[in-house]
Amino acid sequence: MQFADYDGSYAATTKRCSLWSIDAATRAFEPLVDVPGTGDTCYPEMIPITKHSYVVYNYSSPLDTDPPWALRC
């Protein structure tokens, strides 16, 4: 029952997405940037363009609204 309560309350909240840097050799990681979104879905992709330039693609709903999670179902 405790899991069901936790799972239900978690599912009813908006989620956020971030891109992280992960060093495979040391397993160290650090956040790079929070990706704008409305808490619905996060499928980010970061593609290097130059040594210090990237293009970030992400799927999300329009950024001008942030309705409660339960209203999107």
N, CA, C and O atoms as a Tripos MOL2 file, in Angstrom:
@<TRIPOS>MOLECULE
protein
  292   291    73     0     0
PROTEIN
NO_CHARGES

@<TRIPOS>ATOM
      1 N           0.8190   -1.1950    0.0000 N.3       1 MET1
      2 CA          0.0000    0.0000    0.0000 C.3       1 MET1
      3 C           0.8630    1.2590    0.0000 C.2       1 MET1
      4 O           0.5220    2.2410   -0.6600 O.2       1 MET1
      5 N           1.9700    1.2400    0.7290 N.am      2 GLN2
      6 CA          2.8370    2.4220    0.7810 C.3       2 GLN2
      7 C           3.3820    2.7440   -0.6090 C.2       2 GLN2
      8 O           3.4330    3.9110   -0.9980 O.2       2 GLN2
      9 N           3.7890    1.7170   -1.3610 N.am      3 PHE3
     10 CA          4.2880    1.9530   -2.7180 C.3       3 PHE3
     11 C           3.2000    2.5630   -3.5910 C.2       3 PHE3
     12 O           3.4700    3.5030   -4.3380 O.2       3 PHE3
     13 N           2.0010    2.0580   -3.5150 N.am      4 ALA4
     14 CA          0.8970    2.5750   -4.3260 C.3       4 ALA4
     15 C           0.6410    4.0430   -4.0170 C.2       4 ALA4
     16 O           0.3920    4.8300   -4.9300 O.2       4 ALA4
     17 N           0.6990    4.4240   -2.7390 N.am      5 ASP5
     18 CA          0.5180    5.8320   -2.3610 C.3       5 ASP5
     19 C           1.6240    6.6920   -2.9580 C.2       5 ASP5
     20 O           1.3600    7.7530   -3.5250 O.2       5 ASP5
     21 N           2.8680    6.2250   -2.8240 N.am      6 TYR6
     22 CA          4.0050    6.9690   -3.3660 C.3       6 TYR6
     23 C           3.9110    7.0660   -4.8840 C.2       6 TYR6
     24 O           4.0880    8.1430   -5.4530 O.2       6 TYR6
     25 N           3.6350    5.9450   -5.5350 N.am      7 ASP7
     26 CA          3.5710    5.9160   -6.9930 C.3       7 ASP7
     27 C           2.4590    6.8300   -7.5010 C.2       7 ASP7
     28 O           2.6510    7.5420   -8.4870 O.2       7 ASP7
     29 N           1.3250    6.8210   -6.8570 N.am      8 GLY8
     30 CA          0.2120    7.6740   -7.2620 C.3       8 GLY8
     31 C           0.5200    9.1470   -7.0870 C.2       8 GLY8
     32 O           0.1800    9.9600   -7.9470 O.2       8 GLY8
     33 N           1.1610    9.5010   -5.9830 N.am      9 SER9
     34 CA          1.4780   10.9110   -5.7590 C.3       9 SER9
     35 C           2.5910   11.3720   -6.7000 C.2       9 SER9
     36 O           2.5700   12.5150   -7.1570 O.2       9 SER9
     37 N           3.5560   10.5120   -6.9950 N.am     10 TYR10
     38 CA          4.6240   10.8570   -7.9250 C.3      10 TYR10
     39 C           4.0790   11.0400   -9.3340 C.2      10 TYR10
     40 O           4.4520   11.9860  -10.0270 O.2      10 TYR10
     41 N           3.2060   10.1500   -9.7580 N.am     11 ALA11
     42 CA          2.6470   10.2090  -11.1070 C.3      11 ALA11
     43 C           1.8170   11.4710  -11.3220 C.2      11 ALA11
     44 O           1.6630   11.9200  -12.4580 O.2      11 ALA11
     45 N           1.2850   12.0410  -10.2590 N.am     12 ALA12
     46 CA          0.4180   13.2180  -10.3710 C.3      12 ALA12
     47 C           1.1900   14.5370  -10.3750 C.2      12 ALA12
     48 O           0.5770   15.6040  -10.4050 O.2      12 ALA12
     49 N           2.5120   14.4850  -10.3450 N.am     13 THR13
     50 CA          3.3000   15.7100  -10.3110 C.3      13 THR13
     51 C           4.0100   15.9310  -11.6390 C.2      13 THR13
     52 O           4.2810   14.9800  -12.3720 O.2      13 THR13
     53 N           4.3120   17.2030  -11.9480 N.am     14 THR14
     54 CA          5.0670   17.4950  -13.1630 C.3      14 THR14
     55 C           6.5180   17.0660  -12.9750 C.2      14 THR14
     56 O           7.0270   17.0410  -11.8550 O.2      14 THR14
     57 N           7.1620   16.7380  -14.0560 N.am     15 LYS15
     58 CA          8.5610   16.3180  -14.0360 C.3      15 LYS15
     59 C           9.3920   17.3630  -14.7580 C.2      15 LYS15
     60 O           8.8720   18.1120  -15.5850 O.2      15 LYS15
     61 N          10.6470   17.4150  -14.4580 N.am     16 ARG16
     62 CA         11.5760   18.3040  -15.1460 C.3      16 ARG16
     63 C          12.6840   17.4640  -15.7580 C.2      16 ARG16
     64 O          12.8480   16.2930  -15.4130 O.2      16 ARG16
     65 N          13.4380   18.0570  -16.6570 N.am     17 CYS17
     66 CA         14.4760   17.3420  -17.3880 C.3      17 CYS17
     67 C          15.7680   18.1400  -17.3660 C.2      17 CYS17
     68 O          15.7460   19.3680  -17.4450 O.2      17 CYS17
     69 N          16.8840   17.4500  -17.2600 N.am     18 SER18
     70 CA         18.1970   18.0900  -17.2950 C.3      18 SER18
     71 C          19.1370   17.2740  -18.1600 C.2      18 SER18
     72 O          18.9590   16.0680  -18.3290 O.2      18 SER18
     73 N          20.1410   17.9460  -18.7070 N.am     19 LEU19
     74 CA         21.2350   17.2530  -19.4000 C.3      19 LEU19
     75 C          22.4010   17.1570  -18.4360 C.2      19 LEU19
     76 O          22.7060   18.1090  -17.7180 O.2      19 LEU19
     77 N          23.0500   16.0030  -18.4220 N.am     20 TRP20
     78 CA         24.1470   15.7420  -17.4960 C.3      20 TRP20
     79 C          25.3900   15.3250  -18.2660 C.2      20 TRP20
     80 O          25.2950   14.7270  -19.3380 O.2      20 TRP20
     81 N          26.5490   15.6400  -17.7190 N.am     21 SER21
     82 CA         27.8150   15.1530  -18.2480 C.3      21 SER21
     83 C          28.2220   13.9460  -17.4020 C.2      21 SER21
     84 O          28.2390   14.0180  -16.1740 O.2      21 SER21
     85 N          28.5460   12.8430  -18.0660 N.am     22 ILE22
     86 CA         28.9370   11.6210  -17.3580 C.3      22 ILE22
     87 C          30.2930   11.1640  -17.8650 C.2      22 ILE22
     88 O          30.4840   10.9650  -19.0640 O.2      22 ILE22
     89 N          31.2350   11.0000  -16.9420 N.am     23 ASP23
     90 CA         32.5580   10.4690  -17.2590 C.3      23 ASP23
     91 C          32.4970    8.9580  -17.0810 C.2      23 ASP23
     92 O          32.4400    8.4690  -15.9530 O.2      23 ASP23
     93 N          32.5070    8.2140  -18.1810 N.am     24 ALA24
     94 CA         32.3650    6.7570  -18.1200 C.3      24 ALA24
     95 C          33.5020    6.0910  -17.3570 C.2      24 ALA24
     96 O          33.2920    5.0530  -16.7290 O.2      24 ALA24
     97 N          34.6930    6.6600  -17.3960 N.am     25 ALA25
     98 CA         35.8440    6.0490  -16.7250 C.3      25 ALA25
     99 C          35.7450    6.1550  -15.2040 C.2      25 ALA25
    100 O          36.0520    5.2020  -14.4880 O.2      25 ALA25
    101 N          35.3140    7.3200  -14.7180 N.am     26 THR26
    102 CA         35.2610    7.5260  -13.2640 C.3      26 THR26
    103 C          33.8510    7.4150  -12.6980 C.2      26 THR26
    104 O          33.6670    7.3860  -11.4810 O.2      26 THR26
    105 N          32.8630    7.3520  -13.5750 N.am     27 ARG27
    106 CA         31.4510    7.3420  -13.1820 C.3      27 ARG27
    107 C          31.0290    8.6200  -12.4650 C.2      27 ARG27
    108 O          30.0250    8.6340  -11.7530 O.2      27 ARG27
    109 N          31.7830    9.6770  -12.6500 N.am     28 ALA28
    110 CA         31.4290   10.9780  -12.0800 C.3      28 ALA28
    111 C          30.4250   11.6540  -13.0190 C.2      28 ALA28
    112 O          30.4710   11.4740  -14.2360 O.2      28 ALA28
    113 N          29.5450   12.4140  -12.4410 N.am     29 PHE29
    114 CA         28.5740   13.1270  -13.2640 C.3      29 PHE29
    115 C          28.2810   14.4930  -12.6680 C.2      29 PHE29
    116 O          28.4400   14.7250  -11.4690 O.2      29 PHE29
    117 N          27.8440   15.3960  -13.5550 N.am     30 GLU30
    118 CA         27.4820   16.7330  -13.1130 C.3      30 GLU30
    119 C          26.4090   17.2950  -14.0380 C.2      30 GLU30
    120 O          26.4210   17.0180  -15.2370 O.2      30 GLU30
    121 N          25.4830   18.0840  -13.4940 N.am     31 PRO31
    122 CA         24.4400   18.6580  -14.3390 C.3      31 PRO31
    123 C          25.0090   19.7380  -15.2560 C.2      31 PRO31
    124 O          25.8720   20.5160  -14.8490 O.2      31 PRO31
    125 N          24.5200   19.7800  -16.4950 N.am     32 LEU32
    126 CA         24.9440   20.8070  -17.4470 C.3      32 LEU32
    127 C          23.9060   21.9170  -17.5590 C.2      32 LEU32
    128 O          24.2390   23.0980  -17.4610 O.2      32 LEU32
    129 N          22.6510   21.5340  -17.7630 N.am     33 VAL33
    130 CA         21.6040   22.5330  -17.9690 C.3      33 VAL33
    131 C          20.2330   21.8960  -17.7430 C.2      33 VAL33
    132 O          20.0240   20.7240  -18.0570 O.2      33 VAL33
    133 N          19.3050   22.6770  -17.1970 N.am     34 ASP34
    134 CA         17.9130   22.2540  -17.1410 C.3      34 ASP34
    135 C          17.2820   22.5470  -18.4920 C.2      34 ASP34
    136 O          17.4430   23.6420  -19.0310 O.2      34 ASP34
    137 N          16.5680   21.5780  -19.0380 N.am     35 VAL35
    138 CA         15.9350   21.7250  -20.3440 C.3      35 VAL35
    139 C          14.5370   22.3050  -20.1380 C.2      35 VAL35
    140 O          13.7580   21.7630  -19.3540 O.2      35 VAL35
    141 N          14.2040   23.4010  -20.8320 N.am     36 PRO36
    142 CA         12.8540   23.9590  -20.7040 C.3      36 PRO36
    143 C          11.8010   22.9290  -21.1050 C.2      36 PRO36
    144 O          11.9830   22.1870  -22.0700 O.2      36 PRO36
    145 N          10.7290   22.8910  -20.3760 N.am     37 GLY37
    146 CA          9.6390   21.9710  -20.6730 C.3      37 GLY37
    147 C           8.4760   22.2200  -19.7460 C.2      37 GLY37
    148 O           8.5390   23.0810  -18.8680 O.2      37 GLY37
    149 N           7.4170   21.4650  -19.9430 N.am     38 THR38
    150 CA          6.2340   21.6310  -19.1060 C.3      38 THR38
    151 C           5.9910   20.4310  -18.2090 C.2      38 THR38
    152 O           4.9140   20.2930  -17.6300 O.2      38 THR38
    153 N           6.9720   19.5720  -18.0920 N.am     39 GLY39
    154 CA          6.8490   18.4420  -17.1770 C.3      39 GLY39
    155 C           6.1370   17.2420  -17.7420 C.2      39 GLY39
    156 O           5.7190   16.3700  -16.9800 O.2      39 GLY39
    157 N           5.9820   17.1600  -19.0480 N.am     40 ASP40
    158 CA          5.2490   16.0390  -19.6170 C.3      40 ASP40
    159 C           6.1670   14.9110  -20.0720 C.2      40 ASP40
    160 O           6.0390   13.7830  -19.5950 O.2      40 ASP40
    161 N           7.0740   15.1940  -20.9710 N.am     41 THR41
    162 CA          7.9380   14.1640  -21.5440 C.3      41 THR41
    163 C           9.3220   14.7470  -21.7710 C.2      41 THR41
    164 O           9.4650   15.9400  -22.0400 O.2      41 THR41
    165 N          10.3360   13.9080  -21.6620 N.am     42 CYS42
    166 CA         11.6970   14.3960  -21.8460 C.3      42 CYS42
    167 C          12.4940   13.3840  -22.6570 C.2      42 CYS42
    168 O          12.7890   12.2850  -22.1890 O.2      42 CYS42
    169 N          12.8360   13.7710  -23.8740 N.am     43 TYR43
    170 CA         13.6840   12.9500  -24.7340 C.3      43 TYR43
    171 C          14.7840   13.8280  -25.3140 C.2      43 TYR43
    172 O          14.8070   14.0650  -26.5220 O.2      43 TYR43
    173 N          15.6930   14.3130  -24.4810 N.am     44 PRO44
    174 CA         16.6920   15.2510  -25.0050 C.3      44 PRO44
    175 C          17.7920   14.5530  -25.7940 C.2      44 PRO44
    176 O          18.1050   13.3840  -25.5700 O.2      44 PRO44
    177 N          18.3550   15.2970  -26.7070 N.am     45 GLU45
    178 CA         19.5220   14.8470  -27.4660 C.3      45 GLU45
    179 C          20.4350   16.0510  -27.6270 C.2      45 GLU45
    180 O          19.9830   17.1200  -28.0370 O.2      45 GLU45
    181 N          21.7090   15.8900  -27.3110 N.am     46 MET46
    182 CA         22.6780   16.9660  -27.4430 C.3      46 MET46
    183 C          23.6900   16.5620  -28.5100 C.2      46 MET46
    184 O          24.3920   15.5620  -28.3600 O.2      46 MET46
    185 N          23.7630   17.3420  -29.5840 N.am     47 ILE47
    186 CA         24.6290   17.0180  -30.7150 C.3      47 ILE47
    187 C          25.7490   18.0480  -30.7970 C.2      47 ILE47
    188 O          25.4780   19.2400  -30.9390 O.2      47 ILE47
    189 N          27.0160   17.6030  -30.7100 N.am     48 PRO48
    190 CA         28.1230   18.5530  -30.8150 C.3      48 PRO48
    191 C          28.2200   19.1320  -32.2190 C.2      48 PRO48
    192 O          28.1390   18.4060  -33.2100 O.2      48 PRO48
    193 N          28.3960   20.4530  -32.2920 N.am     49 ILE49
    194 CA         28.5820   21.1470  -33.5620 C.3      49 ILE49
    195 C          30.0600   21.5330  -33.7040 C.2      49 ILE49
    196 O          30.6820   21.2790  -34.7360 O.2      49 ILE49
    197 N          30.6040   22.1430  -32.6640 N.am     50 THR50
    198 CA         32.0320   22.4470  -32.5700 C.3      50 THR50
    199 C          32.4800   22.0180  -31.1730 C.2      50 THR50
    200 O          31.6980   21.4310  -30.4250 O.2      50 THR50
    201 N          33.7120   22.3040  -30.8240 N.am     51 LYS51
    202 CA         34.2250   21.9040  -29.5140 C.3      51 LYS51
    203 C          33.4190   22.5090  -28.3530 C.2      51 LYS51
    204 O          33.2950   21.8940  -27.2930 O.2      51 LYS51
    205 N          32.8710   23.7180  -28.5590 N.am     52 HIS52
    206 CA         32.1280   24.4020  -27.4960 C.3      52 HIS52
    207 C          30.7200   24.8030  -27.9160 C.2      52 HIS52
    208 O          30.1320   25.7060  -27.3200 O.2      52 HIS52
    209 N          30.1780   24.1490  -28.9270 N.am     53 SER53
    210 CA         28.8560   24.4960  -29.4250 C.3      53 SER53
    211 C          28.0400   23.2260  -29.6590 C.2      53 SER53
    212 O          28.5340   22.2480  -30.2180 O.2      53 SER53
    213 N          26.7790   23.2630  -29.2170 N.am     54 TYR54
    214 CA         25.9100   22.0910  -29.3220 C.3      54 TYR54
    215 C          24.5160   22.5120  -29.7620 C.2      54 TYR54
    216 O          24.1060   23.6540  -29.5550 O.2      54 TYR54
    217 N          23.8030   21.5930  -30.3630 N.am     55 VAL55
    218 CA         22.3840   21.7620  -30.6390 C.3      55 VAL55
    219 C          21.6580   20.7860  -29.7210 C.2      55 VAL55
    220 O          22.0220   19.6130  -29.6350 O.2      55 VAL55
    221 N          20.6300   21.2800  -29.0370 N.am     56 VAL56
    222 CA         19.8460   20.4240  -28.1420 C.3      56 VAL56
    223 C          18.4420   20.2900  -28.7110 C.2      56 VAL56
    224 O          17.7690   21.2860  -28.9740 O.2      56 VAL56
    225 N          18.0120   19.0550  -28.8990 N.am     57 TYR57
    226 CA         16.6530   18.7570  -29.3300 C.3      57 TYR57
    227 C          15.9180   18.1420  -28.1570 C.2      57 TYR57
    228 O          16.4900   17.3510  -27.4070 O.2      57 TYR57
    229 N          14.6530   18.5000  -27.9930 N.am     58 ASN58
    230 CA         13.8380   17.9450  -26.9230 C.3      58 ASN58
    231 C          12.3800   17.9990  -27.3430 C.2      58 ASN58
    232 O          11.9440   18.9520  -27.9890 O.2      58 ASN58
    233 N          11.6410   16.9850  -26.9770 N.am     59 TYR59
    234 CA         10.2060   16.9840  -27.1940 C.3      59 TYR59
    235 C           9.5300   17.4910  -25.9370 C.2      59 TYR59
    236 O           9.8660   17.0500  -24.8370 O.2      59 TYR59
    237 N           8.5860   18.4060  -26.0740 N.am     60 SER60
    238 CA          7.7730   18.8550  -24.9500 C.3      60 SER60
    239 C           6.5200   19.5170  -25.4950 C.2      60 SER60
    240 O           6.4200   19.7980  -26.6890 O.2      60 SER60
    241 N           5.5790   19.7590  -24.6180 N.am     61 SER61
    242 CA          4.3970   20.5370  -24.9670 C.3      61 SER61
    243 C           4.8040   21.9970  -25.0770 C.2      61 SER61
    244 O           5.9170   22.3500  -24.6880 O.2      61 SER61
    245 N           3.9300   22.8600  -25.5980 N.am     62 PRO62
    246 CA          4.2560   24.2870  -25.6820 C.3      62 PRO62
    247 C           4.7010   24.8410  -24.3250 C.2      62 PRO62
    248 O           4.1430   24.4840  -23.2880 O.2      62 PRO62
    249 N           5.7180   25.7220  -24.3440 N.am     63 LEU63
    250 CA          6.3110   26.2220  -23.1100 C.3      63 LEU63
    251 C           5.4990   27.3240  -22.4460 C.2      63 LEU63
    252 O           5.8210   27.7150  -21.3240 O.2      63 LEU63
    253 N           4.4610   27.8380  -23.0940 N.am     64 ASP64
    254 CA          3.7020   28.9420  -22.5060 C.3      64 ASP64
    255 C           2.6310   28.4930  -21.5150 C.2      64 ASP64
    256 O           1.9040   29.3280  -20.9770 O.2      64 ASP64
    257 N           2.5230   27.1900  -21.2640 N.am     65 THR65
    258 CA          1.5650   26.6870  -20.2790 C.3      65 THR65
    259 C           2.2460   25.6680  -19.3890 C.2      65 THR65
    260 O           3.2330   25.0510  -19.7890 O.2      65 THR65
    261 N           1.7380   25.4910  -18.2120 N.am     66 ASP66
    262 CA          2.2350   24.4610  -17.2960 C.3      66 ASP66
    263 C           1.0710   23.9510  -16.4550 C.2      66 ASP66
    264 O           1.0560   24.1090  -15.2340 O.2      66 ASP66
    265 N           0.0760   23.3250  -17.1350 N.am     67 PRO67
    266 CA         -1.0980   22.8510  -16.3950 C.3      67 PRO67
    267 C          -0.7420   21.6910  -15.4770 C.2      67 PRO67
    268 O           0.2880   21.0450  -15.6670 O.2      67 PRO67
    269 N          -1.5810   21.4210  -14.4880 N.am     68 PRO68
    270 CA         -1.3490   20.2540  -13.6190 C.3      68 PRO68
    271 C          -1.2250   18.9820  -14.4400 C.2      68 PRO68
    272 O          -1.9310   18.8030  -15.4320 O.2      68 PRO68
    273 N          -0.3360   18.1110  -14.0280 N.am     69 TRP69
    274 CA         -0.0510   16.8650  -14.7370 C.3      69 TRP69
    275 C          -1.3190   16.0660  -15.0280 C.2      69 TRP69
    276 O          -1.4680   15.5430  -16.1330 O.2      69 TRP69
    277 N          -2.2220   15.9600  -14.0800 N.am     70 ALA70
    278 CA         -3.4170   15.1290  -14.2390 C.3      70 ALA70
    279 C          -4.3190   15.6300  -15.3630 C.2      70 ALA70
    280 O          -5.0860   14.8440  -15.9190 O.2      70 ALA70
    281 N          -4.2510   16.9040  -15.7130 N.am     71 LEU71
    282 CA         -5.1060   17.4440  -16.7670 C.3      71 LEU71
    283 C          -4.6090   17.0920  -18.1620 C.2      71 LEU71
    284 O          -5.3330   17.2960  -19.1360 O.2      71 LEU71
    285 N          -3.3990   16.5700  -18.2820 N.am     72 ARG72
    286 CA         -2.8540   16.2200  -19.6000 C.3      72 ARG72
    287 C          -3.2320   14.8260  -20.0380 C.2      72 ARG72
    288 O          -3.0420   14.4740  -21.2020 O.2      72 ARG72
    289 N          -3.7480   14.0440  -19.1570 N.am     73 CYS73
    290 CA         -4.0580   12.6440  -19.4870 C.3      73 CYS73
    291 C          -5.3020   12.5350  -20.3340 C.2      73 CYS73
    292 O          -5.7050   11.4310  -20.7010 O.2      73 CYS73
@<TRIPOS>BOND
     1     1     2 1
     2     2     3 1
     3     3     4 2
     4     3     5 am
     5     5     6 1
     6     6     7 1
     7     7     8 2
     8     7     9 am
     9     9    10 1
    10    10    11 1
    11    11    12 2
    12    11    13 am
    13    13    14 1
    14    14    15 1
    15    15    16 2
    16    15    17 am
    17    17    18 1
    18    18    19 1
    19    19    20 2
    20    19    21 am
    21    21    22 1
    22    22    23 1
    23    23    24 2
    24    23    25 am
    25    25    26 1
    26    26    27 1
    27    27    28 2
    28    27    29 am
    29    29    30 1
    30    30    31 1
    31    31    32 2
    32    31    33 am
    33    33    34 1
    34    34    35 1
    35    35    36 2
    36    35    37 am
    37    37    38 1
    38    38    39 1
    39    39    40 2
    40    39    41 am
    41    41    42 1
    42    42    43 1
    43    43    44 2
    44    43    45 am
    45    45    46 1
    46    46    47 1
    47    47    48 2
    48    47    49 am
    49    49    50 1
    50    50    51 1
    51    51    52 2
    52    51    53 am
    53    53    54 1
    54    54    55 1
    55    55    56 2
    56    55    57 am
    57    57    58 1
    58    58    59 1
    59    59    60 2
    60    59    61 am
    61    61    62 1
    62    62    63 1
    63    63    64 2
    64    63    65 am
    65    65    66 1
    66    66    67 1
    67    67    68 2
    68    67    69 am
    69    69    70 1
    70    70    71 1
    71    71    72 2
    72    71    73 am
    73    73    74 1
    74    74    75 1
    75    75    76 2
    76    75    77 am
    77    77    78 1
    78    78    79 1
    79    79    80 2
    80    79    81 am
    81    81    82 1
    82    82    83 1
    83    83    84 2
    84    83    85 am
    85    85    86 1
    86    86    87 1
    87    87    88 2
    88    87    89 am
    89    89    90 1
    90    90    91 1
    91    91    92 2
    92    91    93 am
    93    93    94 1
    94    94    95 1
    95    95    96 2
    96    95    97 am
    97    97    98 1
    98    98    99 1
    99    99   100 2
   100    99   101 am
   101   101   102 1
   102   102   103 1
   103   103   104 2
   104   103   105 am
   105   105   106 1
   106   106   107 1
   107   107   108 2
   108   107   109 am
   109   109   110 1
   110   110   111 1
   111   111   112 2
   112   111   113 am
   113   113   114 1
   114   114   115 1
   115   115   116 2
   116   115   117 am
   117   117   118 1
   118   118   119 1
   119   119   120 2
   120   119   121 am
   121   121   122 1
   122   122   123 1
   123   123   124 2
   124   123   125 am
   125   125   126 1
   126   126   127 1
   127   127   128 2
   128   127   129 am
   129   129   130 1
   130   130   131 1
   131   131   132 2
   132   131   133 am
   133   133   134 1
   134   134   135 1
   135   135   136 2
   136   135   137 am
   137   137   138 1
   138   138   139 1
   139   139   140 2
   140   139   141 am
   141   141   142 1
   142   142   143 1
   143   143   144 2
   144   143   145 am
   145   145   146 1
   146   146   147 1
   147   147   148 2
   148   147   149 am
   149   149   150 1
   150   150   151 1
   151   151   152 2
   152   151   153 am
   153   153   154 1
   154   154   155 1
   155   155   156 2
   156   155   157 am
   157   157   158 1
   158   158   159 1
   159   159   160 2
   160   159   161 am
   161   161   162 1
   162   162   163 1
   163   163   164 2
   164   163   165 am
   165   165   166 1
   166   166   167 1
   167   167   168 2
   168   167   169 am
   169   169   170 1
   170   170   171 1
   171   171   172 2
   172   171   173 am
   173   173   174 1
   174   174   175 1
   175   175   176 2
   176   175   177 am
   177   177   178 1
   178   178   179 1
   179   179   180 2
   180   179   181 am
   181   181   182 1
   182   182   183 1
   183   183   184 2
   184   183   185 am
   185   185   186 1
   186   186   187 1
   187   187   188 2
   188   187   189 am
   189   189   190 1
   190   190   191 1
   191   191   192 2
   192   191   193 am
   193   193   194 1
   194   194   195 1
   195   195   196 2
   196   195   197 am
   197   197   198 1
   198   198   199 1
   199   199   200 2
   200   199   201 am
   201   201   202 1
   202   202   203 1
   203   203   204 2
   204   203   205 am
   205   205   206 1
   206   206   207 1
   207   207   208 2
   208   207   209 am
   209   209   210 1
   210   210   211 1
   211   211   212 2
   212   211   213 am
   213   213   214 1
   214   214   215 1
   215   215   216 2
   216   215   217 am
   217   217   218 1
   218   218   219 1
   219   219   220 2
   220   219   221 am
   221   221   222 1
   222   222   223 1
   223   223   224 2
   224   223   225 am
   225   225   226 1
   226   226   227 1
   227   227   228 2
   228   227   229 am
   229   229   230 1
   230   230   231 1
   231   231   232 2
   232   231   233 am
   233   233   234 1
   234   234   235 1
   235   235   236 2
   236   235   237 am
   237   237   238 1
   238   238   239 1
   239   239   240 2
   240   239   241 am
   241   241   242 1
   242   242   243 1
   243   243   244 2
   244   243   245 am
   245   245   246 1
   246   246   247 1
   247   247   248 2
   248   247   249 am
   249   249   250 1
   250   250   251 1
   251   251   252 2
   252   251   253 am
   253   253   254 1
   254   254   255 1
   255   255   256 2
   256   255   257 am
   257   257   258 1
   258   258   259 1
   259   259   260 2
   260   259   261 am
   261   261   262 1
   262   262   263 1
   263   263   264 2
   264   263   265 am
   265   265   266 1
   266   266   267 1
   267   267   268 2
   268   267   269 am
   269   269   270 1
   270   270   271 1
   271   271   272 2
   272   271   273 am
   273   273   274 1
   274   274   275 1
   275   275   276 2
   276   275   277 am
   277   277   278 1
   278   278   279 1
   279   279   280 2
   280   279   281 am
   281   281   282 1
   282   282   283 1
   283   283   284 2
   284   283   285 am
   285   285   286 1
   286   286   287 1
   287   287   288 2
   288   287   289 am
   289   289   290 1
   290   290   291 1
   291   291   292 2
@<TRIPOS>SUBSTRUCTURE
     1 MET1         2 RESIDUE 1 A MET
     2 GLN2         6 RESIDUE 1 A GLN
     3 PHE3        10 RESIDUE 1 A PHE
     4 ALA4        14 RESIDUE 1 A ALA
     5 ASP5        18 RESIDUE 1 A ASP
     6 TYR6        22 RESIDUE 1 A TYR
     7 ASP7        26 RESIDUE 1 A ASP
     8 GLY8        30 RESIDUE 1 A GLY
     9 SER9        34 RESIDUE 1 A SER
    10 TYR10       38 RESIDUE 1 A TYR
    11 ALA11       42 RESIDUE 1 A ALA
    12 ALA12       46 RESIDUE 1 A ALA
    13 THR13       50 RESIDUE 1 A THR
    14 THR14       54 RESIDUE 1 A THR
    15 LYS15       58 RESIDUE 1 A LYS
    16 ARG16       62 RESIDUE 1 A ARG
    17 CYS17       66 RESIDUE 1 A CYS
    18 SER18       70 RESIDUE 1 A SER
    19 LEU19       74 RESIDUE 1 A LEU
    20 TRP20       78 RESIDUE 1 A TRP
    21 SER21       82 RESIDUE 1 A SER
    22 ILE22       86 RESIDUE 1 A ILE
    23 ASP23       90 RESIDUE 1 A ASP
    24 ALA24       94 RESIDUE 1 A ALA
    25 ALA25       98 RESIDUE 1 A ALA
    26 THR26      102 RESIDUE 1 A THR
    27 ARG27      106 RESIDUE 1 A ARG
    28 ALA28      110 RESIDUE 1 A ALA
    29 PHE29      114 RESIDUE 1 A PHE
    30 GLU30      118 RESIDUE 1 A GLU
    31 PRO31      122 RESIDUE 1 A PRO
    32 LEU32      126 RESIDUE 1 A LEU
    33 VAL33      130 RESIDUE 1 A VAL
    34 ASP34      134 RESIDUE 1 A ASP
    35 VAL35      138 RESIDUE 1 A VAL
    36 PRO36      142 RESIDUE 1 A PRO
    37 GLY37      146 RESIDUE 1 A GLY
    38 THR38      150 RESIDUE 1 A THR
    39 GLY39      154 RESIDUE 1 A GLY
    40 ASP40      158 RESIDUE 1 A ASP
    41 THR41      162 RESIDUE 1 A THR
    42 CYS42      166 RESIDUE 1 A CYS
    43 TYR43      170 RESIDUE 1 A TYR
    44 PRO44      174 RESIDUE 1 A PRO
    45 GLU45      178 RESIDUE 1 A GLU
    46 MET46      182 RESIDUE 1 A MET
    47 ILE47      186 RESIDUE 1 A ILE
    48 PRO48      190 RESIDUE 1 A PRO
    49 ILE49      194 RESIDUE 1 A ILE
    50 THR50      198 RESIDUE 1 A THR
    51 LYS51      202 RESIDUE 1 A LYS
    52 HIS52      206 RESIDUE 1 A HIS
    53 SER53      210 RESIDUE 1 A SER
    54 TYR54      214 RESIDUE 1 A TYR
    55 VAL55      218 RESIDUE 1 A VAL
    56 VAL56      222 RESIDUE 1 A VAL
    57 TYR57      226 RESIDUE 1 A TYR
    58 ASN58      230 RESIDUE 1 A ASN
    59 TYR59      234 RESIDUE 1 A TYR
    60 SER60      238 RESIDUE 1 A SER
    61 SER61      242 RESIDUE 1 A SER
    62 PRO62      246 RESIDUE 1 A PRO
    63 LEU63      250 RESIDUE 1 A LEU
    64 ASP64      254 RESIDUE 1 A ASP
    65 THR65      258 RESIDUE 1 A THR
    66 ASP66      262 RESIDUE 1 A ASP
    67 PRO67      266 RESIDUE 1 A PRO
    68 PRO68      270 RESIDUE 1 A PRO
    69 TRP69      274 RESIDUE 1 A TRP
    70 ALA70      278 RESIDUE 1 A ALA
    71 LEU71      282 RESIDUE 1 A LEU
    72 ARG72      286 RESIDUE 1 A ARG
    73 CYS73      290 RESIDUE 1 A CYS
